[in-house]
Amino acid sequence: MTTSQGIKLDDNTRKRLKALADKKQRSSHWIMKTAIEDYLKREELYEREKEEDMKAYEEYLETGYAIDNELVMGWLKELSSGKNTPWQKYSGD
């Protein structure tokens, strides 16, 4: 199901939207709909990642478990030298 949703635009924004729609040979409606969909995807991903980060941080606060910086740097050095060493093999996890 689709419904209409009104949006108020100032004259300059409306002119820019029309000009872009003309250049792309699309309707202003298509431009707005695509922009909203892209924005929602990006922001939803950001919120999911933020939630995952907060869970990881809360786990760290509860357990105190963290990965040693020297271990990570050694693994990254191997990767940068062309060795494709999986993290699990390097860390013993």
Distance bins in CASP14 RR format, pairs under 12 A and 6 or more apart:
PFRMAT RR
TARGET T0000
AUTHOR 0000-0000-0000
RMODE 2
METHOD distances of the structure
MODEL  1
2 29 0 0 0 0 0 1 0 0 0 0 0
2 33 0 0 0 0 1 0 0 0 0 0 0
4 29 0 0 0 0 0 1 0 0 0 0 0
4 32 0 0 0 0 0 1 0 0 0 0 0
4 33 0 0 0 0 0 1 0 0 0 0 0
5 29 0 0 0 0 0 1 0 0 0 0 0
5 32 0 0 0 0 1 0 0 0 0 0 0
5 33 0 0 0 0 0 1 0 0 0 0 0
5 36 0 0 0 0 1 0 0 0 0 0 0
6 29 0 0 0 0 0 1 0 0 0 0 0
6 32 0 0 0 0 1 0 0 0 0 0 0
6 36 0 0 0 0 0 1 0 0 0 0 0
7 13 0 0 0 0 1 0 0 0 0 0 0
7 14 0 0 0 0 0 1 0 0 0 0 0
7 17 0 0 0 0 0 1 0 0 0 0 0
7 28 0 0 0 0 0 1 0 0 0 0 0
7 29 0 0 0 0 0 1 0 0 0 0 0
7 31 0 0 0 0 0 1 0 0 0 0 0
7 32 1 0 0 1 0 0 0 0 0 0 0
7 33 0 0 0 0 0 1 0 0 0 0 0
7 35 0 0 0 0 0 1 0 0 0 0 0
7 36 0 0 0 0 1 0 0 0 0 0 0
8 14 0 0 0 0 1 0 0 0 0 0 0
9 15 0 0 0 0 1 0 0 0 0 0 0
9 16 0 0 0 0 1 0 0 0 0 0 0
9 17 1 0 0 1 0 0 0 0 0 0 0
9 18 0 0 0 0 0 1 0 0 0 0 0
9 28 0 0 0 0 1 0 0 0 0 0 0
9 31 0 0 0 0 0 1 0 0 0 0 0
9 32 0 0 0 0 1 0 0 0 0 0 0
10 16 0 0 0 0 1 0 0 0 0 0 0
10 17 0 0 0 0 0 1 0 0 0 0 0
11 17 0 0 0 0 0 1 0 0 0 0 0
11 18 0 0 0 0 0 1 0 0 0 0 0
12 18 0 0 0 0 0 1 0 0 0 0 0
12 19 0 0 0 0 0 1 0 0 0 0 0
13 19 0 0 0 0 0 1 0 0 0 0 0
13 20 0 0 0 0 0 1 0 0 0 0 0
13 28 0 0 0 0 0 1 0 0 0 0 0
13 31 0 0 0 0 0 1 0 0 0 0 0
13 32 0 0 0 0 0 1 0 0 0 0 0
13 35 0 0 0 0 0 1 0 0 0 0 0
14 20 0 0 0 0 0 1 0 0 0 0 0
14 21 0 0 0 0 0 1 0 0 0 0 0
14 28 0 0 0 0 1 0 0 0 0 0 0
14 31 0 0 0 0 0 1 0 0 0 0 0
14 32 0 0 0 0 0 1 0 0 0 0 0
15 21 0 0 0 0 0 1 0 0 0 0 0
15 22 0 0 0 0 0 1 0 0 0 0 0
15 28 0 0 0 0 0 1 0 0 0 0 0
16 22 0 0 0 0 0 1 0 0 0 0 0
16 23 0 0 0 0 0 1 0 0 0 0 0
16 28 0 0 0 0 0 1 0 0 0 0 0
16 31 0 0 0 0 1 0 0 0 0 0 0
16 32 0 0 0 0 0 1 0 0 0 0 0
16 35 0 0 0 0 0 1 0 0 0 0 0
17 23 0 0 0 0 0 1 0 0 0 0 0
17 24 0 0 0 0 0 1 0 0 0 0 0
17 26 0 0 0 0 0 1 0 0 0 0 0
17 27 0 0 0 0 0 1 0 0 0 0 0
17 28 1 0 1 0 0 0 0 0 0 0 0
17 29 0 0 0 0 1 0 0 0 0 0 0
17 30 0 0 0 0 0 1 0 0 0 0 0
17 31 1 0 0 1 0 0 0 0 0 0 0
17 32 1 0 0 1 0 0 0 0 0 0 0
17 33 0 0 0 0 0 1 0 0 0 0 0
17 34 0 0 0 0 0 1 0 0 0 0 0
17 35 0 0 0 0 1 0 0 0 0 0 0
18 24 0 0 0 0 0 1 0 0 0 0 0
18 26 0 0 0 0 0 1 0 0 0 0 0
18 27 0 0 0 0 1 0 0 0 0 0 0
18 28 1 0 1 0 0 0 0 0 0 0 0
18 29 0 0 0 0 0 1 0 0 0 0 0
18 31 0 0 0 0 1 0 0 0 0 0 0
18 32 0 0 0 0 0 1 0 0 0 0 0
19 26 0 0 0 0 0 1 0 0 0 0 0
19 28 0 0 0 0 1 0 0 0 0 0 0
19 31 0 0 0 0 0 1 0 0 0 0 0
20 26 0 0 0 0 1 0 0 0 0 0 0
20 27 0 0 0 0 0 1 0 0 0 0 0
20 28 0 0 0 0 1 0 0 0 0 0 0
20 30 0 0 0 0 0 1 0 0 0 0 0
20 31 1 0 1 0 0 0 0 0 0 0 0
20 32 0 0 0 0 0 1 0 0 0 0 0
20 34 0 0 0 0 0 1 0 0 0 0 0
20 35 0 0 0 0 1 0 0 0 0 0 0
21 27 1 0 1 0 0 0 0 0 0 0 0
21 28 1 0 1 0 0 0 0 0 0 0 0
21 29 0 0 0 0 1 0 0 0 0 0 0
21 30 1 0 0 1 0 0 0 0 0 0 0
21 31 1 0 1 0 0 0 0 0 0 0 0
21 32 0 0 0 0 1 0 0 0 0 0 0
21 33 0 0 0 0 0 1 0 0 0 0 0
21 34 0 0 0 0 0 1 0 0 0 0 0
21 35 0 0 0 0 0 1 0 0 0 0 0
22 28 0 0 0 0 1 0 0 0 0 0 0
22 30 0 0 0 0 0 1 0 0 0 0 0
22 31 0 0 0 0 0 1 0 0 0 0 0
23 31 0 0 0 0 0 1 0 0 0 0 0
24 30 0 0 0 0 1 0 0 0 0 0 0
24 31 1 0 0 1 0 0 0 0 0 0 0
24 34 0 0 0 0 1 0 0 0 0 0 0
24 35 0 0 0 0 0 1 0 0 0 0 0
25 31 0 0 0 0 0 1 0 0 0 0 0
26 32 0 0 0 0 0 1 0 0 0 0 0
26 33 0 0 0 0 1 0 0 0 0 0 0
26 34 0 0 0 0 1 0 0 0 0 0 0
26 35 0 0 0 0 0 1 0 0 0 0 0
27 33 0 0 0 0 1 0 0 0 0 0 0
27 34 0 0 0 0 0 1 0 0 0 0 0
28 34 0 0 0 0 0 1 0 0 0 0 0
28 35 0 0 0 0 0 1 0 0 0 0 0
29 35 0 0 0 0 0 1 0 0 0 0 0
29 36 0 0 0 0 0 1 0 0 0 0 0
30 36 0 0 0 0 0 1 0 0 0 0 0
30 37 0 0 0 0 0 1 0 0 0 0 0
31 37 0 0 0 0 0 1 0 0 0 0 0
31 38 0 0 0 0 0 1 0 0 0 0 0
32 38 0 0 0 0 0 1 0 0 0 0 0
32 39 0 0 0 0 0 1 0 0 0 0 0
33 39 0 0 0 0 0 1 0 0 0 0 0
33 40 0 0 0 0 0 1 0 0 0 0 0
34 40 0 0 0 0 0 1 0 0 0 0 0
34 41 0 0 0 0 0 1 0 0 0 0 0
35 41 0 0 0 0 0 1 0 0 0 0 0
35 42 0 0 0 0 0 1 0 0 0 0 0
36 42 0 0 0 0 0 1 0 0 0 0 0
36 43 0 0 0 0 0 1 0 0 0 0 0
37 43 0 0 0 0 0 1 0 0 0 0 0
37 44 0 0 0 0 0 1 0 0 0 0 0
38 44 0 0 0 0 0 1 0 0 0 0 0
38 45 0 0 0 0 0 1 0 0 0 0 0
39 45 0 0 0 0 0 1 0 0 0 0 0
39 46 0 0 0 0 0 1 0 0 0 0 0
40 46 0 0 0 0 0 1 0 0 0 0 0
40 47 0 0 0 0 0 1 0 0 0 0 0
41 47 0 0 0 0 0 1 0 0 0 0 0
41 48 0 0 0 0 0 1 0 0 0 0 0
42 48 0 0 0 0 0 1 0 0 0 0 0
42 49 0 0 0 0 0 1 0 0 0 0 0
43 49 0 0 0 0 0 1 0 0 0 0 0
43 50 0 0 0 0 0 1 0 0 0 0 0
44 50 0 0 0 0 0 1 0 0 0 0 0
44 51 0 0 0 0 0 1 0 0 0 0 0
45 51 0 0 0 0 0 1 0 0 0 0 0
45 52 0 0 0 0 0 1 0 0 0 0 0
46 52 0 0 0 0 0 1 0 0 0 0 0
46 53 0 0 0 0 0 1 0 0 0 0 0
47 53 0 0 0 0 0 1 0 0 0 0 0
47 54 0 0 0 0 0 1 0 0 0 0 0
48 54 0 0 0 0 0 1 0 0 0 0 0
48 55 0 0 0 0 0 1 0 0 0 0 0
49 55 0 0 0 0 0 1 0 0 0 0 0
49 56 0 0 0 0 0 1 0 0 0 0 0
50 56 0 0 0 0 0 1 0 0 0 0 0
50 57 0 0 0 0 0 1 0 0 0 0 0
51 57 0 0 0 0 0 1 0 0 0 0 0
51 58 0 0 0 0 0 1 0 0 0 0 0
52 58 0 0 0 0 0 1 0 0 0 0 0
52 59 0 0 0 0 0 1 0 0 0 0 0
53 59 0 0 0 0 0 1 0 0 0 0 0
53 60 0 0 0 0 0 1 0 0 0 0 0
54 60 0 0 0 0 0 1 0 0 0 0 0
54 61 0 0 0 0 0 1 0 0 0 0 0
55 61 0 0 0 0 0 1 0 0 0 0 0
55 62 0 0 0 0 0 1 0 0 0 0 0
56 62 0 0 0 0 0 1 0 0 0 0 0
56 63 0 0 0 0 0 1 0 0 0 0 0
56 64 0 0 0 0 0 1 0 0 0 0 0
56 65 0 0 0 0 0 1 0 0 0 0 0
56 66 0 0 0 0 0 1 0 0 0 0 0
56 67 0 0 0 0 0 1 0 0 0 0 0
57 63 0 0 0 0 0 1 0 0 0 0 0
57 64 0 0 0 0 0 1 0 0 0 0 0
57 65 0 0 0 0 0 1 0 0 0 0 0
57 66 0 0 0 0 0 1 0 0 0 0 0
58 64 0 0 0 0 0 1 0 0 0 0 0
58 65 0 0 0 0 0 1 0 0 0 0 0
59 65 1 0 0 1 0 0 0 0 0 0 0
59 66 0 0 0 0 0 1 0 0 0 0 0
60 66 1 0 0 1 0 0 0 0 0 0 0
60 67 0 0 0 0 0 1 0 0 0 0 0
65 93 0 0 0 0 0 1 0 0 0 0 0
66 72 0 0 0 0 0 1 0 0 0 0 0
67 73 0 0 0 0 0 1 0 0 0 0 0
67 74 0 0 0 0 0 1 0 0 0 0 0
67 75 0 0 0 0 1 0 0 0 0 0 0
67 76 0 0 0 0 0 1 0 0 0 0 0
67 87 0 0 0 0 1 0 0 0 0 0 0
67 90 0 0 0 0 0 1 0 0 0 0 0
67 91 1 0 0 1 0 0 0 0 0 0 0
67 92 0 0 0 0 0 1 0 0 0 0 0
67 93 0 0 0 0 1 0 0 0 0 0 0
68 74 0 0 0 0 1 0 0 0 0 0 0
68 75 0 0 0 0 0 1 0 0 0 0 0
68 90 0 0 0 0 0 1 0 0 0 0 0
68 91 0 0 0 0 1 0 0 0 0 0 0
68 92 0 0 0 0 0 1 0 0 0 0 0
68 93 0 0 0 0 0 1 0 0 0 0 0
69 75 0 0 0 0 0 1 0 0 0 0 0
69 76 0 0 0 0 0 1 0 0 0 0 0
70 76 0 0 0 0 0 1 0 0 0 0 0
70 77 0 0 0 0 0 1 0 0 0 0 0
70 90 0 0 0 0 0 1 0 0 0 0 0
70 91 0 0 0 0 0 1 0 0 0 0 0
71 77 0 0 0 0 0 1 0 0 0 0 0
71 78 0 0 0 0 0 1 0 0 0 0 0
71 87 0 0 0 0 1 0 0 0 0 0 0
71 90 1 0 0 1 0 0 0 0 0 0 0
71 91 1 0 0 1 0 0 0 0 0 0 0
71 92 0 0 0 0 1 0 0 0 0 0 0
71 93 0 0 0 0 0 1 0 0 0 0 0
72 78 0 0 0 0 0 1 0 0 0 0 0
72 79 0 0 0 0 0 1 0 0 0 0 0
72 87 0 0 0 0 1 0 0 0 0 0 0
72 90 0 0 0 0 1 0 0 0 0 0 0
72 91 0 0 0 0 1 0 0 0 0 0 0
73 79 0 0 0 0 0 1 0 0 0 0 0
73 80 0 0 0 0 0 1 0 0 0 0 0
73 90 0 0 0 0 0 1 0 0 0 0 0
74 80 0 0 0 0 1 0 0 0 0 0 0
74 81 0 0 0 0 0 1 0 0 0 0 0
74 83 0 0 0 0 0 1 0 0 0 0 0
74 85 0 0 0 0 1 0 0 0 0 0 0
74 87 0 0 0 0 0 1 0 0 0 0 0
74 90 1 0 0 1 0 0 0 0 0 0 0
74 91 0 0 0 0 0 1 0 0 0 0 0
75 81 0 0 0 0 0 1 0 0 0 0 0
75 83 0 0 0 0 1 0 0 0 0 0 0
75 84 0 0 0 0 0 1 0 0 0 0 0
75 85 1 0 0 1 0 0 0 0 0 0 0
75 86 0 0 0 0 1 0 0 0 0 0 0
75 87 1 0 0 1 0 0 0 0 0 0 0
75 88 0 0 0 0 0 1 0 0 0 0 0
75 89 0 0 0 0 1 0 0 0 0 0 0
75 90 1 0 1 0 0 0 0 0 0 0 0
75 91 1 0 0 1 0 0 0 0 0 0 0
75 92 0 0 0 0 0 1 0 0 0 0 0
75 93 0 0 0 0 0 1 0 0 0 0 0
76 82 0 0 0 0 0 1 0 0 0 0 0
76 83 0 0 0 0 0 1 0 0 0 0 0
76 85 0 0 0 0 0 1 0 0 0 0 0
76 87 0 0 0 0 0 1 0 0 0 0 0
76 90 0 0 0 0 1 0 0 0 0 0 0
77 83 0 0 0 0 1 0 0 0 0 0 0
77 85 0 0 0 0 0 1 0 0 0 0 0
77 90 0 0 0 0 0 1 0 0 0 0 0
78 84 0 0 0 0 1 0 0 0 0 0 0
78 85 1 0 1 0 0 0 0 0 0 0 0
78 86 0 0 0 0 0 1 0 0 0 0 0
78 87 0 0 0 0 0 1 0 0 0 0 0
78 89 0 0 0 0 0 1 0 0 0 0 0
78 90 1 0 0 1 0 0 0 0 0 0 0
78 91 0 0 0 0 0 1 0 0 0 0 0
79 85 1 0 0 1 0 0 0 0 0 0 0
79 86 0 0 0 0 0 1 0 0 0 0 0
79 87 0 0 0 0 1 0 0 0 0 0 0
79 89 0 0 0 0 0 1 0 0 0 0 0
79 90 0 0 0 0 1 0 0 0 0 0 0
83 89 0 0 0 0 0 1 0 0 0 0 0
83 90 0 0 0 0 1 0 0 0 0 0 0
84 90 0 0 0 0 0 1 0 0 0 0 0
85 91 0 0 0 0 1 0 0 0 0 0 0
85 92 0 0 0 0 0 1 0 0 0 0 0
86 92 0 0 0 0 0 1 0 0 0 0 0
86 93 0 0 0 0 1 0 0 0 0 0 0
87 93 1 0 0 1 0 0 0 0 0 0 0
END
